[in-house]
Amino acid sequence: MQYIFASDPHGIGDPWINLVTLAEEKYPNAQLVFGGDYIDGHPYSLQIVKFIRRKVQQDHAIALIGNHEQRMYEFVTKGDLTWYFKGGEETARTWLRASLSKKKIRCSLQKNPYYSFLINLPTMYVTKHLVFVHAGLTRGELAGHVHLQSYKNMQVDPYVRTHLWVRTNYIWENDQTTFAHNLTGKTIVTGHVPTNRIHGIFSPSTTNYSDNMTIDNPNKGDCPVKVIQYPNEAPRYFTDNGCHKNVNQHGNICVFNDYGQLIQAF
């Protein structure tokens, strides 16, 4: 079994969809896994969501929820305005094809089948050798002390918030400089953090993150796929391509084999 992981398109539309299609053409029997953050940033969020829902319904793809989808959920269900003021207003306008009041946006989205699809997506997909999750794991999960479990109920904390939002506590140890260990025994694949923000050292040495830990591909821009791996531990792959802010970066579609090894990045 092979797995295609595609994450963080942020409404960019055709460039990202075309790369996913290219990966599928080369690996036609692979399980397709979408990693979240399908909306906000660019004008084609609805096109992306329609594509993903069709893949889930017709081709048995797996789609995970991201923090931007959770922000939308908080806006619709609780009136939290964070999503609205951080890209959600534009997403709603292009999605609903009208400029509506906040109240009408909430009412319209509540009845929208694509919104319902997004907010019911799971937080994690786990195989024998792989963990796919939008942002990362809790410290307990990463240390192998907590059974890895996916959640659909967005009220389950701290796991849901961590799976969708974690940054520093997943990437680094408490000093926010030394890379954390992966003691799960599984390769972990995430999006969420643009990879040009990931730098640090390995313990117990003071070896800096080196260029041979970036994965080259023709669409990487300044955010290549990065891998953090200690000796005798499974790797952690970081794939966010910075697409949220940069229209020219939409790559880092990654293909893994069943043992958690990266085969190719598009």
C-alpha positions in Angstrom: 0.0 0.0 0.0 1.1 3.5 -0.8 -0.2 6.8 0.6 -0.5 10.2 -1.0 -0.6 13.1 1.5 -1.9 16.4 0.3 -2.4 19.2 2.8 -2.9 23.0 3.3 -4.1 24.2 -0.1 -5.9 27.2 1.4 -8.3 27.7 -1.5 -5.6 27.9 -4.2 -7.7 25.9 -6.6 -6.3 24.3 -9.8 -2.5 24.4 -9.2 -2.9 22.2 -6.1 -5.6 20.0 -7.6 -3.5 19.4 -10.6 -0.5 18.3 -8.5 -2.8 15.8 -6.6 -4.0 14.5 -9.9 -0.4 14.1 -11.1 0.5 12.1 -8.0 -2.6 9.9 -8.4 -1.7 9.2 -12.1 1.8 8.0 -11.1 0.5 6.1 -8.0 -3.0 5.0 -9.1 -3.4 2.4 -6.3 -2.3 4.7 -3.5 -4.6 5.7 -0.6 -5.2 9.5 -0.9 -5.1 11.3 2.5 -6.0 15.0 2.7 -4.5 16.8 5.7 -6.7 19.8 6.4 -6.7 23.6 5.9 -8.6 23.5 2.7 -10.1 27.0 3.1 -9.0 30.6 3.6 -6.1 32.5 1.9 -7.2 32.3 -1.7 -10.5 32.6 -3.6 -11.1 29.0 -4.5 -12.0 27.3 -1.2 -15.3 25.9 -2.4 -13.6 24.4 -5.5 -11.1 22.7 -3.2 -13.8 21.4 -0.8 -15.9 20.1 -3.7 -12.9 18.3 -5.1 -12.1 16.7 -1.7 -15.6 15.7 -1.0 -15.9 14.0 -4.4 -12.7 12.1 -3.7 -13.9 11.0 -0.4 -17.4 9.9 -1.6 -16.3 8.4 -5.0 -12.7 7.2 -4.5 -12.6 6.4 -0.8 -10.1 9.1 0.0 -9.4 10.1 3.6 -9.9 13.7 4.6 -8.8 15.2 7.9 -9.9 18.4 9.5 -7.5 21.4 10.0 -7.5 24.4 12.3 -9.1 26.7 9.7 -12.1 24.4 9.4 -12.3 24.4 13.2 -12.2 28.2 13.2 -15.1 28.2 10.8 -17.0 25.8 13.1 -16.4 28.1 16.1 -17.7 31.1 14.1 -20.9 29.2 13.0 -21.7 27.6 16.3 -20.5 30.2 18.8 -20.1 33.4 16.9 -16.4 33.5 17.5 -15.2 36.2 15.1 -11.6 35.0 14.8 -12.3 33.0 11.6 -14.3 35.9 10.1 -11.5 38.5 10.5 -8.7 36.1 9.5 -9.7 35.2 6.0 -13.2 33.9 6.7 -15.1 36.9 5.4 -13.5 36.5 1.9 -14.0 32.7 2.1 -17.7 33.2 2.9 -18.1 35.8 0.1 -16.7 33.5 -2.5 -18.3 30.4 -1.1 -21.8 31.9 -0.8 -21.4 34.2 -3.8 -22.7 37.2 -1.9 -21.7 39.7 0.7 -23.8 38.9 3.7 -24.0 40.0 7.3 -22.2 37.9 9.9 -25.5 36.5 11.1 -26.7 35.5 7.6 -23.3 33.9 6.9 -23.7 31.8 10.0 -27.2 30.7 9.1 -26.2 30.0 5.5 -23.2 27.9 6.4 -25.2 25.9 9.0 -27.4 24.6 6.1 -24.5 24.2 3.7 -23.6 20.5 2.8 -20.0 21.4 2.3 -19.7 23.0 5.7 -21.4 19.9 7.2 -18.9 17.7 5.4 -15.9 19.7 6.8 -16.9 19.9 10.4 -17.5 16.1 10.6 -14.0 15.1 9.4 -11.7 13.2 11.8 -8.5 14.6 13.3 -6.2 11.7 12.5 -5.6 8.7 10.3 -3.4 5.9 11.7 -2.0 2.8 10.0 0.5 0.2 11.2 3.5 2.4 10.4 2.1 5.9 9.7 0.2 8.7 11.5 -1.4 11.5 9.4 -2.6 14.5 11.4 -2.9 18.2 10.5 -0.7 19.8 13.2 0.9 17.2 15.5 0.4 15.2 18.7 0.3 15.9 22.4 3.5 15.3 24.4 1.9 12.1 25.9 1.1 10.8 22.4 4.5 11.7 21.0 6.2 9.9 24.0 4.2 6.8 23.3 2.3 7.0 26.6 -1.1 7.6 25.1 -3.0 5.4 22.6 -3.3 7.2 19.3 -6.9 7.9 18.5 -8.8 10.1 16.0 -11.6 12.3 17.1 -14.6 13.8 15.3 -16.1 15.7 18.3 -14.3 19.0 18.3 -15.1 19.5 22.0 -12.7 16.7 23.1 -9.7 18.5 24.6 -6.7 18.6 24.8 -6.4 16.1 21.9 -8.5 17.9 19.2 -7.0 21.3 19.8 -3.5 19.7 19.8 -4.2 17.7 16.6 -5.3 20.8 14.8 -3.2 23.6 16.4 0.0 22.5 18.1 3.2 24.0 16.9 6.1 24.5 19.4 5.1 21.7 21.8 5.2 19.2 19.0 8.2 20.4 17.0 10.6 21.2 19.9 11.3 20.3 23.5 10.6 22.9 26.3 13.5 25.1 25.2 11.9 25.6 21.8 15.2 25.0 20.2 15.9 21.2 20.6 13.9 19.0 18.4 11.4 16.7 20.2 11.7 12.9 19.9 9.2 10.6 18.2 8.7 7.6 20.4 5.5 6.4 18.8 7.3 3.9 16.5 5.4 5.4 13.5 6.3 7.9 10.9 4.2 11.1 11.6 3.2 13.3 8.7 1.8 16.8 9.2 1.1 20.1 7.5 0.1 23.3 9.4 3.5 25.0 10.0 5.2 26.5 6.9 8.5 24.5 6.8 10.7 27.6 6.5 9.9 28.3 10.1 11.3 25.0 11.3 14.8 25.2 12.6 16.6 23.8 15.6 19.2 21.4 17.0 19.3 17.8 17.9 20.0 16.5 21.5 22.4 15.6 23.0 24.6 17.1 20.3 24.3 20.7 19.1 24.0 19.7 15.4 22.0 22.2 13.5 19.2 21.2 11.1 21.1 20.5 7.9 20.2 20.8 4.2 20.2 17.0 3.8 17.0 16.9 6.0 15.0 18.8 3.3 13.4 16.9 0.5 13.8 18.4 -2.9 10.9 18.7 -5.3 10.2 21.1 -8.2 7.3 22.9 -6.5 8.7 23.5 -3.0 9.4 27.2 -3.2 11.1 28.3 0.0 9.1 25.7 2.0 10.5 22.3 1.1 9.3 19.1 2.8 11.4 18.7 6.0 12.1 15.6 8.0 13.2 15.4 11.7 14.6 12.0 12.8 16.7 10.8 15.7 18.7 7.6 15.4 16.6 4.5 16.1 13.4 6.5 15.9 10.7 6.9 13.2 10.8 10.2 11.3 8.5 13.2 11.4 7.7 14.8 8.1 6.5 18.4 7.8 4.9 19.4 4.5 3.2 22.8 4.7 4.3 24.7 1.6 3.4 28.2 2.7 0.5 28.3 0.3 -1.7 30.3 2.7 0.4 33.4 2.0 2.0 32.7 -1.3 0.1 31.9 -4.5 3.3 30.5 -6.2 3.8 27.8 -3.6 1.4 24.8 -3.7 3.7 21.8 -3.8 4.8 19.2 -1.3 2.3 16.5 -2.2 4.0 13.5 -0.6 3.9 9.8 -1.4 4.8 7.2 1.3 5.1 3.5 1.2 3.4 1.2 3.8 6.5 1.3 6.0 6.4 5.0 6.4 9.2 5.8 4.0 8.9 8.8 1.7 8.9 7.8 -2.0 8.4 11.1 -3.8 7.4 14.7 -3.3 5.6 16.7 -6.0 
